[in-house]
Structures are given as structure tokens and as C-alpha cells.
Amino acid sequence: MSAFLKTIFQDAYDALLPPICSVCGESVEDRADTLCATCRDGFDPLGKMVCWQCGAAVHKPTKQRCSECPKAPVYFDSARAAFAFCGSMRNAVHAFKYNHRFELAQPLARAMFMALNGALLPGPFDEGKIDLLLPVPMHVLRRITRGYNHAEVLAQEFSTLSHIPCVP
């Protein structure tokens, strides 16, 4: 098919079914984008102001565990979240998790990778400081009901970007 005909068909397709944000439903400029700029810009990175143990947001980083840390012994060195779970991040996660918006896995993983790579300097993904990605397991009945484990899908996408092995 010629480039001219392809352009005509793409323009007609975009006119009939314009590309929209997978989170808020607003239009996006490029069909390859699954998030609009407003939703993407609404992600609130936690950065370095987190507890060294559990990854919760803190006002001042210290070497002591924070009030959010689990009281029972933990069997990991540290945990991290890339973003605060509010606003458009919360909406994106809920759409991905509960509304089968699989197309959000790649932009969410990319956002996590960029935020964590900047927050965990120097270069945790280059120096082998992270051994593996372990997605949170899902009860078998919930997995059957939902059809997939969202944490596993997201971890696989993150693994592709970071070259850290994912072990479901």
C-alpha cells in the first residue's frame, strides 16, 4: 500500500476513532501515546525523601526505620515506590489493574524506571545492586477471576527496561 493511501486510511481511522488517554479519556495527539500529557505530568515522584527500609515518604531521611515500617521482621533489604499513590497515578494504576487496560503497562513501567533510576543513584540498574524483580503473587482464585496478575505484567515490562531478571 502506498504511503499516500496509508495516510488517508489513518486519517479516516483517527477521525472515526480518535486516540484517547487510557486513564481520563481525553484526546491524545499521537495514537502511540496511551497517556495524555495531563495524566503523565500528574505523576508525583517520591524521589529520595523516602524511608531507607520500607520506601514510605518521609520529611527527612534518616538511618532509622520510619513510623510506617512493618513491626514484624522483614525479609528484604529495602522497598521502593517510584510515585505517590494519588491523583493520576492512582487512576492509571486502577485502570490497569481493574479495567484491563494492558496498554498502560509499558508507560507505567517506563515512568517507574525513569523515577527509580534517578532516585537510586548511583546507577542501581547498571551496577547489579538489584538482584531480581519479584512481583507480588496473587491468590489463584483472584487470578482466575481477573485473568492476569497485574504486578507480574508490570514487572515483566520493568525487567525489559532495566535488564533485571523477573522471577514470577
Buried (B, 14 or more C-beta within 10 A) or exposed (E): EEEEEEEEEEEEEEEEEEBBBBBBEEEBEEEEBBBBEEBBEBBBBBEEEBBBBBBBBBEEEEEEBBEEBEEEEEEEEEBBBBBEEEEBBBBBBEBBBEEEBEEBBBBBBBBBBBBBBEBBEEEBBEEEEBEEBBBEEBEEEEBEEEEEBBBBBBBBBBBBBBEBEBEE
